[in-house]
Amino acid sequence: MLYKNHNNVMKLGAFIVFALLLTGASANAETKNEKNDKAKVFKDWVIECETTPAKTELCFASQNQTMKEGAGRLLKVSIGYIGPKGEPTIVAMLPLGIYLPAGAAFKVGEAKTQTQLVIQSCTTGGCSSVARLDDKIVSALLTEKDMTIGVKSSQNGKTLAIKVSLNGFKQAFETLKKK
């Protein structure tokens, strides 16, 4: 297990609840930004902000990918300082139909190592997953051209590798305030 003492497990539990709130509220933030002429767009990334249960404003850089025109969302990636201590964190809404025991992972650029995404829950909107980002991953996100998120299909067991453009990510992420 990643966390060995009870205090850290409690912090992780609070973080997971917060990430679930974030992914559940993301649809509202998307709608808000689509209607807001002042939404900050940085090429393939948009800054979304919402009010937390503690009545503070939380902003993060997001990107949506759709399957085909009118076929719905394939993936939503949100990255920002959204952990319980304001740590860099990725929250991804993965597509339905993935093989949950295989989990999910991502890599940045041509990296040989992958970072596990913890799948927390699945709803009709997709499967919520989360991971904290260390300095090395953040640095790679700011300098590389893309990242790849991998999941396995529950129907045929094949790995689905979803490319996420990092075009504009550096500018979007740098506008976020570290708490």
C-alpha positions in Angstrom: 0.0 0.0 0.0 1.2 3.5 -0.8 0.4 4.9 2.6 1.6 3.1 5.8 0.1 5.1 8.6 -3.5 5.8 9.5 -3.2 9.6 9.3 -2.0 9.4 5.6 -4.9 6.9 4.9 -7.4 9.5 6.3 -5.8 12.2 4.1 -6.0 10.0 1.1 -9.7 9.3 1.8 -10.4 13.0 2.0 -8.5 13.5 -1.2 -10.5 10.8 -3.0 -13.8 12.4 -1.9 -12.6 15.8 -3.1 -11.5 14.3 -6.5 -14.9 12.7 -6.9 -16.6 16.0 -6.2 -14.3 17.6 -8.8 -15.1 15.1 -11.5 -18.8 15.2 -10.8 -18.8 19.0 -10.9 -16.7 19.2 -14.1 -19.7 19.0 -16.4 -21.0 22.2 -14.7 -17.7 23.9 -15.2 -17.7 22.9 -18.9 -21.1 24.4 -19.4 -20.1 27.5 -17.5 -17.0 28.0 -19.7 -18.9 27.3 -22.9 -21.2 30.2 -22.1 -18.5 32.4 -20.7 -16.8 34.6 -23.4 -14.0 35.3 -21.0 -13.0 31.6 -20.5 -9.3 31.2 -20.7 -8.4 28.9 -23.6 -4.8 27.9 -24.3 -4.8 26.0 -27.6 -6.0 22.5 -26.6 -6.5 23.3 -22.9 -9.1 25.4 -21.1 -9.0 26.8 -17.5 -12.1 25.8 -15.5 -12.9 27.1 -12.1 -15.5 26.1 -9.6 -16.4 26.7 -6.0 -15.3 24.0 -3.5 -17.5 22.9 -0.6 -15.2 25.1 1.6 -16.3 28.1 -0.6 -12.9 28.7 -2.2 -12.3 28.9 -5.9 -10.5 26.0 -7.5 -9.1 26.2 -11.0 -7.5 23.6 -13.1 -6.5 23.0 -16.7 -8.8 20.7 -18.7 -9.0 19.0 -22.0 -12.0 17.0 -23.4 -11.8 14.5 -26.2 -14.8 13.2 -28.0 -15.2 9.9 -29.8 -16.9 11.1 -32.9 -19.2 14.1 -33.6 -22.2 13.7 -31.5 -21.0 10.3 -30.0 -20.1 11.8 -26.6 -17.0 12.3 -24.6 -14.2 9.7 -24.7 -12.0 11.3 -22.0 -11.6 14.4 -19.9 -8.3 15.2 -18.3 -8.0 17.9 -15.5 -4.7 18.9 -14.0 -4.1 21.4 -11.3 -3.2 22.0 -7.6 -6.2 20.1 -6.4 -4.9 17.7 -3.8 -5.7 18.1 -0.1 -2.4 20.1 0.3 -2.6 21.9 -3.0 -0.4 19.3 -4.7 -0.2 18.9 -8.5 -2.8 16.3 -9.4 -4.4 14.7 -12.5 -8.0 13.7 -12.5 -9.2 11.8 -15.6 -12.7 10.8 -16.5 -12.1 7.5 -18.4 -14.5 6.0 -20.9 -17.0 3.3 -19.8 -16.4 -0.2 -20.9 -12.9 -0.5 -19.5 -11.6 -3.6 -17.7 -11.3 -2.3 -14.1 -8.9 -5.0 -12.6 -6.3 -3.9 -15.2 -6.5 -0.3 -13.9 -5.3 2.7 -15.9 -2.0 4.4 -16.4 -0.4 7.3 -18.2 3.0 8.3 -19.5 4.3 11.6 -20.8 6.0 11.8 -24.1 8.2 8.8 -24.9 8.8 8.0 -21.2 9.4 4.3 -20.5 7.8 4.5 -17.1 4.1 4.8 -16.5 2.2 6.4 -13.6 -0.8 4.5 -12.3 -4.1 6.2 -12.1 -6.3 5.1 -9.2 -9.8 4.3 -10.5 -12.2 5.5 -7.9 -15.7 5.0 -9.3 -17.7 4.7 -12.4 -21.0 6.5 -13.3 -22.9 7.1 -16.5 -20.4 9.8 -17.3 -17.3 7.6 -17.1 -14.8 6.3 -14.6 -13.1 8.7 -12.3 -9.4 8.2 -11.8 -6.7 10.2 -10.0 -2.9 10.4 -9.4 -0.7 12.9 -7.7 2.1 14.4 -9.9 5.7 14.6 -8.7 8.0 17.3 -9.9 9.5 15.1 -12.6 6.1 14.4 -14.2 5.1 18.1 -14.0 8.3 19.1 -15.7 7.7 16.5 -18.5 4.1 17.8 -18.9 5.4 21.3 -19.4 8.0 20.3 -22.0 6.6 17.3 -23.9 4.2 17.4 -26.8 1.7 14.7 -25.6 0.8 12.2 -23.0 -0.8 8.8 -23.4 -3.5 7.3 -21.1 -3.9 3.6 -21.4 -6.8 1.4 -20.4 -7.9 -2.1 -21.3 -11.2 -2.8 -23.0 -13.6 -5.1 -21.0 -14.9 -6.5 -24.3 -11.8 -7.7 -26.0 -9.0 -7.1 -23.5 -7.0 -4.9 -25.9 -5.2 -1.9 -24.6 -6.7 1.4 -25.7 -4.0 4.1 -25.8 -5.5 7.6 -25.8 -3.2 10.4 -26.9 -3.7 13.7 -25.1 -2.2 16.8 -26.7 -0.1 19.0 -24.4 -0.3 21.9 -26.9 -1.0 24.9 -24.7 -0.7 23.0 -21.4 2.3 24.9 -20.2 0.6 28.3 -20.6 -2.6 27.0 -19.0 -0.9 25.3 -16.1 1.3 28.3 -15.4 -1.8 30.5 -14.9 -2.9 28.3 -12.0 -2.2 29.5 -8.5 -0.5 27.0 -6.2 -2.2 27.0 -2.9 
